[in-house]
Amino acid sequence: MDGLTEIGLERKFSIVDSGLSLVDGQVIEGYASLFGVTDRGGDIVEPGAYAASLAELAAAGRRVKMLWQHDPAQPIGVWDEVREDAVGLYVKGRLLPGVARAQEAAALIEAGAIEGLSIGYRTLKATKDKAGARRLKELELWEVSLVTFPMLPEARVGAKGDDPEDAVMRDVAAAIEAARRDLTRAARTG
């Protein structure tokens, strides 16, 4: 298959220190995935990786599911907007007030106990780069969950009043600066 791999359902899930907030008690938005950023599992999502899956869902009149902690038995809302842009996979949706777990999720987000977004997907095409990172080129997106521990620390809902792209870009710039400092330090000691 020319360096490409096919694998079953995967989830991005890990411990992080990031903020998550809720707008108007039910609307959530942010980036569930960022392009070109290595997650804690060593994966890098390439631009365009979600395009075919999102087009297929739209053509079938279906939506990406909003779940609680990747549990398919616990849908808690709906994603009204899921799209790729220059930064990554942007999502905007609503927690459903008539769903008890959604009300709990809203309270946990407001208290800062829930701090992330995470994707559930199936890898259709991926390659390994020279550094050993898996580059995800085509994904079948199944769901985006509110989670306690997202695999990608920057995958989170924006704070009320924040422009999600600005917050993500600040986080990416900080990560790049930290990596640059680590490389400089390693070069001096090595």
C-alpha positions as CSV (number, residue, x, y, z in Angstrom):
1,M,0.0,0.0,0.0
2,D,2.9,2.3,-0.6
3,G,3.6,3.2,3.1
4,L,0.0,3.8,3.9
5,T,-1.8,2.1,6.8
6,E,-5.3,1.2,7.6
7,I,-6.4,0.8,11.2
8,G,-9.6,0.5,13.2
9,L,-11.4,3.1,15.4
10,E,-9.1,5.4,17.4
11,R,-9.5,8.1,20.0
12,K,-7.2,10.9,21.0
13,F,-7.1,10.9,24.8
14,S,-4.4,12.1,27.3
15,I,-3.8,14.2,30.4
16,V,-3.4,17.9,29.9
17,D,-3.4,21.3,31.6
18,S,-5.8,23.5,29.5
19,G,-8.9,25.6,30.0
20,L,-12.4,24.9,28.7
21,S,-15.4,27.2,29.0
22,L,-18.9,27.5,28.0
23,V,-20.7,30.4,26.2
24,D,-24.2,31.3,27.2
25,G,-24.6,28.1,29.2
26,Q,-24.8,25.7,26.3
27,V,-22.8,26.9,23.2
28,I,-19.3,25.4,22.9
29,E,-16.7,26.0,20.2
30,G,-13.1,25.4,19.5
31,Y,-10.6,23.2,17.7
32,A,-10.9,19.4,18.2
33,S,-7.8,18.9,16.1
34,L,-4.9,21.0,14.9
35,F,-3.0,20.5,11.6
36,G,0.8,20.0,11.8
37,V,1.0,19.7,15.6
38,T,2.3,16.5,17.1
39,D,0.0,15.1,19.8
40,R,1.0,13.1,22.9
41,G,0.7,9.9,20.9
42,G,3.2,11.0,18.2
43,D,0.5,11.7,15.5
44,I,0.3,14.7,13.2
45,V,-2.9,15.4,11.4
46,E,-2.3,16.8,7.8
47,P,-4.5,19.5,6.3
48,G,-7.4,18.0,4.4
49,A,-7.5,14.8,6.4
50,Y,-11.1,15.3,7.3
51,A,-12.4,16.7,4.0
52,A,-13.7,13.5,2.4
53,S,-15.3,12.3,5.7
54,L,-17.1,15.7,6.2
55,A,-18.3,15.7,2.6
56,E,-19.6,12.2,2.9
57,L,-21.5,13.0,6.1
58,A,-23.0,16.1,4.6
59,A,-24.1,14.2,1.5
60,A,-25.8,11.6,3.6
61,G,-27.5,14.3,5.8
62,R,-25.7,13.1,8.9
63,R,-23.6,14.9,11.6
64,V,-20.5,14.2,13.6
65,K,-21.7,13.1,17.0
66,M,-21.1,15.0,20.2
67,L,-20.4,12.5,23.0
68,W,-19.4,12.6,26.6
69,Q,-16.0,11.0,27.2
70,H,-16.2,9.0,23.9
71,D,-19.1,7.0,25.2
72,P,-21.5,6.2,22.3
73,A,-24.3,5.6,24.9
74,Q,-23.9,9.3,26.1
75,P,-24.7,11.8,23.4
76,I,-24.9,15.2,25.1
77,G,-25.5,17.7,22.3
78,V,-25.2,18.5,18.6
79,W,-22.4,19.9,16.5
80,D,-23.9,22.6,14.4
81,E,-20.7,23.4,12.6
82,V,-17.7,21.1,11.9
83,R,-15.2,22.3,9.3
84,E,-11.6,22.3,8.4
85,D,-9.8,25.7,8.1
86,A,-6.2,26.7,8.0
87,V,-5.7,25.8,11.7
88,G,-7.5,22.5,12.0
89,L,-10.8,20.9,12.7
90,Y,-13.1,23.7,14.1
91,V,-16.3,22.7,15.9
92,K,-19.2,24.7,17.3
93,G,-22.3,23.2,18.9
94,R,-24.8,23.1,21.7
95,L,-25.2,21.1,24.8
96,L,-28.8,20.0,25.0
97,P,-30.5,21.3,28.2
98,G,-32.9,18.4,28.3
99,V,-30.1,15.9,28.6
100,A,-29.0,15.4,32.2
101,R,-25.4,14.5,31.3
102,A,-25.2,17.7,29.2
103,Q,-26.3,19.8,32.2
104,E,-23.6,18.1,34.3
105,A,-21.1,18.7,31.5
106,A,-22.0,22.4,31.5
107,A,-21.5,22.7,35.2
108,L,-18.1,20.8,35.0
109,I,-16.9,23.1,32.2
110,E,-17.9,26.2,34.1
111,A,-16.0,24.9,37.2
112,G,-12.9,24.1,35.1
113,A,-13.2,20.3,35.8
114,I,-13.5,19.4,32.1
115,E,-10.9,20.9,29.9
116,G,-10.8,19.4,26.4
117,L,-12.1,18.1,23.1
118,S,-11.2,14.8,21.7
119,I,-11.9,13.1,18.4
120,G,-13.0,9.5,17.6
121,Y,-12.1,8.4,14.1
122,R,-10.8,5.7,11.9
123,T,-7.5,6.1,10.1
124,L,-7.8,5.5,6.3
125,K,-4.4,6.8,5.2
126,A,-1.3,7.5,7.2
127,T,2.5,7.4,6.7
128,K,5.5,7.4,9.0
129,D,7.9,10.3,8.7
130,K,11.7,10.1,9.2
131,A,11.3,11.1,12.9
132,G,8.9,8.2,13.5
133,A,5.7,10.4,13.7
134,R,2.6,9.0,12.1
135,R,1.2,11.6,9.6
136,L,-2.6,11.2,9.4
137,K,-3.6,12.0,5.8
138,E,-7.2,10.8,5.6
139,L,-9.5,10.1,8.6
140,E,-13.1,9.0,8.9
141,L,-14.4,11.2,11.7
142,W,-17.0,9.6,13.9
143,E,-17.4,11.9,16.8
144,V,-16.0,14.8,18.8
145,S,-16.3,14.4,22.6
146,L,-16.0,16.6,25.6
147,V,-13.3,15.0,27.7
148,T,-11.3,15.4,30.8
149,F,-8.0,14.4,29.1
150,P,-7.6,15.2,25.4
151,M,-4.6,13.8,23.5
152,L,-3.8,17.2,21.9
153,P,-3.4,19.8,24.7
154,E,-4.5,22.6,22.3
155,A,-7.8,20.8,21.5
156,R,-10.1,22.7,23.6
157,V,-13.1,25.0,23.7
158,G,-12.4,28.7,23.5
159,A,-13.1,31.0,26.5
160,K,-16.1,33.3,26.3
161,G,-15.2,36.2,24.2
162,D,-12.0,34.6,22.8
163,D,-11.4,34.2,19.1
164,P,-10.6,30.4,19.0
165,E,-8.1,30.9,16.2
166,D,-6.1,33.5,18.3
167,A,-6.1,31.3,21.3
168,V,-4.9,28.3,19.3
169,M,-2.2,30.3,17.6
170,R,-0.9,31.6,20.9
171,D,-0.8,28.0,22.2
172,V,1.0,26.8,19.0
173,A,3.5,29.7,19.2
174,A,4.2,28.8,22.9
175,A,4.7,25.1,22.0
176,I,7.1,26.0,19.2
177,E,9.1,28.4,21.5
178,A,9.3,25.7,24.2
179,A,10.6,23.2,21.6
180,R,13.2,25.7,20.4
181,R,14.4,26.3,23.9
182,D,14.6,22.5,24.5
183,L,16.6,22.0,21.3
184,T,19.0,24.9,22.1
185,R,19.5,23.5,25.6
186,A,20.1,20.0,24.2
187,A,22.6,21.3,21.6
188,R,24.6,23.1,24.4
189,T,24.8,20.0,26.6
190,G,25.2,17.4,23.8
